[in-house]
Amino acid sequence: MLTTQMSFPISSAKQNQIGVFGIQDFSFIKTPSIRQKEIWHVVKCSKNQSSRQLIKLNDVDRKVAKKPSKTEHHLWNKRDSAASGQKALNLVRIVCGLPNEKEAVYGELDKWTAWESEFPVIAVAKALNILKQRKQWKRVIQVAKWMFGKGQGMTMGTFDTLLHAFDMEQRVDEAESFWNMILHTHERSISKRLFSRIISIYAHHNMPQNIIEVFADMEELGVKPDEDTTRKVARAFQIVGEKEKQQLVLKKYLSQWKYIHFKGERVRVRRYTSDE
């Protein structure tokens, strides 16, 4: 063995010769050191590059390469969008099968959320969207009011959906009361879309004075109306006989130019300043 040869006193030149000899011929050593084991693998597997990399990974870098854990811990619970969709469909099925009574609807909705750890806002919002697409306006009003009663879902999108439902159900008085509540509680954060919605409701029910009042609130809050809303406001001024203000509104909020499609091309033309 190599250890027997190393036990005799020999010169340093012979020691170097034995060391080289041992690496070349005696490539398998029973108890090598870590460094020798790494060299043996390089010499042994030099003819097969892919095997060399695999053996070195298993023997030398085994402690470095670790498999990732299958379970990851988070500080929050991930919400399943598919589960919220199923809850929304279940909610729609429940409310559509109930009589048109407030107590019955609210009672079933309370049962629906009885075992929830937190209020299912996403599922209710999806259910409102489904009811809106199906034009179930009464159910939209009932579910939205119930959600607001729980202190949930106070967003501009839900406000817009409820105002639209009031308009479709010809419940203008409730829409006006609800709008006044929004105006007093969310004065500085009301979106342009919500202003356009209430103006459309008043225009739909021929209430020009209410349109002018809402437009005054828009100017006070610095909310610029879109083109459709501007024309409705101008029409309201025309109905009440204030044509000068009608022209001022059109001149201020309508651009001098507009774009139309003519023979397949986008053409800029001058806009009329009077309401047609």
Order of alpha helices (4+ residues) and beta strands (2+ residues): alpha-alpha-alpha-alpha-alpha-alpha-alpha-alpha-alpha-alpha-alpha-alpha-alpha-alpha-beta-beta
